Amino acid sequence: MPIADFAVTTFTTLFVAIGPIDTALVFGGLTGGLHRPERVRLALRAVVIAGGVLFGFALFGVQLLGALHVSLEAFRFAGGVLLLLQAIQLIFGHPAGLSTLTAGERREALEPGDIAIFPLAFPLIAGPAGLTAVVLLMGQATGDLVRSVVVLASMLICLVPTYAGMIFTDLLHRLLKTTGSNVIDRLAGVILAALASQFIFDGIRDARILSAN
């Protein structure tokens, strides 16, 4: 795959998996009672922590799979399935997904305390979908320095609109409302479904389980 195509695929996958708009809307609901300076500090801490987690998975995720004796092909298949489930949730507008909060988690998040780590950094920003995507993409880079830098740069670029969306969450609420947010989710879900299917096909192809012995 040419480097330009790889860069587009990488950015699109990470942008949809991280979901800056969804994260911003949930952030607004969780921090509605806070003053703006406090919300800005909270958003920055959450993005920095999530970026550190994503960066760690990007650098050591493939090595961790090797230590667990899990082949990259198997992880491509499993990761593709997880991303496909995320895409289905987005397409059908279900509130439950890999990077969203359960009812119990939302109740805990509304209790007094620091929510920068949980639930903002994880699972909203650096959720299962984002962590899976970054490991899959680093696996596709196959040790190539330029492609690895593309993955890391795309990850950092995706965190910028995530932070901006959290800062301007009130504006997003007014502009998108529920219908606009759902439309964006469905479009993102279609794109993610196609990318997830490709990961599944690549895992099956590279594992050669269908080839004749």
C-alpha positions as CSV (number, residue, x, y, z in Angstrom):
1,M,0.0,0.0,0.0
2,P,1.4,3.4,-0.9
3,I,2.4,5.6,2.0
4,A,-0.3,8.2,1.1
5,D,-3.0,5.6,1.1
6,F,-1.7,4.1,4.3
7,A,-1.8,7.6,5.9
8,V,-5.4,8.2,4.9
9,T,-6.5,4.8,6.1
10,T,-4.6,5.2,9.4
11,F,-6.1,8.6,10.1
12,T,-9.6,7.6,9.2
13,T,-9.5,4.5,11.3
14,L,-8.2,6.2,14.4
15,F,-10.5,9.2,14.0
16,V,-13.6,7.0,13.8
17,A,-12.4,4.6,16.6
18,I,-11.5,7.5,19.0
19,G,-14.7,9.4,18.1
20,P,-13.9,13.0,19.0
21,I,-17.5,14.2,18.6
22,D,-19.1,11.5,20.7
23,T,-16.4,12.0,23.4
24,A,-17.1,15.8,23.4
25,L,-20.9,15.3,23.8
26,V,-20.5,12.8,26.7
27,F,-17.9,15.1,28.3
28,G,-20.5,17.9,28.2
29,G,-23.0,15.8,30.0
30,L,-20.5,14.8,32.7
31,T,-19.2,18.2,33.4
32,G,-22.3,20.4,33.0
33,G,-21.9,21.7,36.6
34,L,-18.3,22.8,36.3
35,H,-16.9,26.2,35.5
36,R,-15.2,26.6,32.2
37,P,-11.6,26.9,33.5
38,E,-12.0,23.7,35.4
39,R,-13.5,21.9,32.4
40,V,-10.5,23.1,30.3
41,R,-8.0,21.7,32.8
42,L,-10.0,18.4,33.1
43,A,-10.2,18.0,29.3
44,L,-6.4,18.6,28.9
45,R,-5.5,16.1,31.6
46,A,-7.9,13.5,30.1
47,V,-6.4,13.9,26.6
48,V,-2.8,13.8,27.9
49,I,-3.5,10.6,29.9
50,A,-5.3,9.0,27.0
51,G,-2.5,9.9,24.6
52,G,0.0,8.3,26.9
53,V,-2.1,5.1,27.0
54,L,-2.5,5.0,23.2
55,F,1.2,5.8,22.7
56,G,2.2,2.9,25.1
57,F,-0.1,0.5,23.2
58,A,1.3,1.7,19.9
59,L,4.9,1.1,21.0
60,F,4.5,-2.1,22.9
61,G,1.2,-3.7,21.8
62,V,2.7,-5.9,19.1
63,Q,5.5,-7.1,21.5
64,L,2.8,-7.8,24.1
65,L,1.0,-10.0,21.6
66,G,4.2,-11.9,20.9
67,A,4.8,-12.4,24.7
68,L,1.3,-13.9,24.9
69,H,2.0,-16.1,21.8
70,V,-0.9,-14.4,19.9
71,S,-0.1,-14.0,16.2
72,L,-0.6,-10.7,14.5
73,E,-2.9,-12.4,12.1
74,A,-5.2,-13.6,14.9
75,F,-5.2,-10.2,16.4
76,R,-6.1,-8.7,13.1
77,F,-9.1,-11.0,12.8
78,A,-10.2,-10.4,16.5
79,G,-9.6,-6.7,16.3
80,G,-11.5,-6.4,13.0
81,V,-14.4,-8.1,14.6
82,L,-14.3,-5.7,17.6
83,L,-14.2,-2.7,15.3
84,L,-17.0,-4.2,13.2
85,L,-19.2,-4.4,16.3
86,Q,-18.4,-0.8,17.1
87,A,-19.4,0.1,13.5
88,I,-22.7,-1.7,13.9
89,Q,-23.4,0.1,17.1
90,L,-22.8,3.4,15.3
91,I,-24.8,2.6,12.2
92,F,-27.9,1.5,14.2
93,G,-27.6,4.4,16.7
94,H,-27.4,2.2,19.8
95,P,-26.0,4.0,22.9
96,A,-23.9,1.1,24.0
97,G,-20.6,0.6,22.3
98,L,-17.0,-0.3,22.9
99,S,-16.1,3.2,23.9
100,T,-19.2,4.4,25.6
101,L,-20.3,4.2,29.2
102,T,-22.7,1.7,30.7
103,A,-25.4,3.0,33.0
104,G,-23.4,1.9,36.1
105,E,-20.2,3.7,34.8
106,R,-22.2,6.8,34.1
107,R,-23.6,6.8,37.7
108,E,-20.0,6.4,39.1
109,A,-18.7,9.2,36.8
110,L,-21.3,11.6,38.2
111,E,-20.1,11.0,41.8
112,P,-17.7,13.5,43.3
113,G,-14.1,12.9,42.3
114,D,-11.5,13.2,39.5
115,I,-13.0,11.8,36.3
116,A,-9.9,12.6,34.1
117,I,-8.7,9.0,34.2
118,F,-12.1,7.2,34.4
119,P,-14.2,7.6,32.4
120,L,-12.7,10.4,30.2
121,A,-9.3,9.0,29.4
122,F,-10.6,5.4,29.5
123,P,-13.0,4.3,28.0
124,L,-14.1,7.5,26.2
125,I,-10.9,8.5,24.5
126,A,-8.5,5.6,24.7
127,G,-11.2,3.0,24.6
128,P,-11.1,-0.6,23.4
129,A,-11.8,0.5,19.8
130,G,-9.0,3.0,19.8
131,L,-6.5,0.8,21.5
132,T,-7.3,-2.1,19.1
133,A,-7.0,0.2,16.1
134,V,-3.6,1.6,17.1
135,V,-2.1,-1.9,17.6
136,L,-3.5,-3.2,14.3
137,L,-2.1,-0.2,12.4
138,M,1.3,-0.5,14.1
139,G,1.2,-4.2,13.1
140,Q,0.5,-3.1,9.5
141,A,3.5,-0.8,9.6
142,T,5.6,-4.0,10.1
143,G,8.5,-2.1,11.6
144,D,8.8,0.5,8.8
145,L,9.9,3.7,10.5
146,V,8.0,6.1,8.2
147,R,4.7,4.1,8.5
148,S,5.2,3.9,12.3
149,V,5.6,7.7,12.5
150,V,2.5,8.0,10.3
151,V,0.5,6.0,12.9
152,L,1.8,8.0,15.9
153,A,1.3,11.3,14.1
154,S,-2.2,10.4,13.1
155,M,-3.0,9.4,16.7
156,L,-1.7,12.7,18.0
157,I,-3.6,14.6,15.3
158,C,-6.9,12.8,16.3
159,L,-6.4,13.9,19.9
160,V,-6.4,17.6,18.8
161,P,-10.1,17.7,17.6
162,T,-10.9,15.5,20.6
163,Y,-9.6,18.2,23.0
164,A,-11.1,21.0,20.9
165,G,-14.5,19.2,20.9
166,M,-14.4,18.8,24.7
167,I,-13.6,22.5,25.1
168,F,-16.4,23.6,22.8
169,T,-18.9,20.9,23.8
170,D,-21.6,23.5,24.4
171,L,-21.3,24.8,20.9
172,L,-21.4,21.2,19.5
173,H,-24.5,20.5,21.4
174,R,-26.2,23.6,19.9
175,L,-25.0,23.0,16.4
176,L,-25.5,19.2,16.0
177,K,-28.3,18.4,18.5
178,T,-29.2,14.7,18.7
179,T,-30.1,14.3,15.0
180,G,-26.9,15.8,13.7
181,S,-24.8,13.7,16.0
182,N,-26.7,10.5,14.9
183,V,-26.1,11.3,11.3
184,I,-22.4,11.7,11.8
185,D,-22.3,8.5,13.8
186,R,-24.0,6.5,11.1
187,L,-21.6,7.8,8.4
188,A,-18.6,7.0,10.6
189,G,-20.1,3.6,11.2
190,V,-20.2,2.8,7.5
191,I,-16.6,3.8,7.0
192,L,-15.5,1.9,10.1
193,A,-17.3,-1.3,9.0
194,A,-15.5,-1.2,5.7
195,L,-12.1,-0.8,7.4
196,A,-12.9,-3.5,10.0
197,S,-13.9,-5.9,7.2
198,Q,-10.5,-5.3,5.6
199,F,-8.7,-6.1,8.8
200,I,-10.7,-9.4,9.0
201,F,-9.9,-10.3,5.4
202,D,-6.2,-9.4,5.9
203,G,-6.0,-11.6,9.0
204,I,-7.6,-14.6,7.2
205,R,-5.4,-14.1,4.2
206,D,-2.1,-13.7,6.1
207,A,-2.9,-16.7,8.3
208,R,-3.3,-18.9,5.2
209,I,-5.9,-21.0,6.9
210,L,-7.8,-21.4,3.7
211,S,-4.8,-22.4,1.6
212,A,-4.3,-26.0,0.5
213,N,-1.8,-28.0,2.6
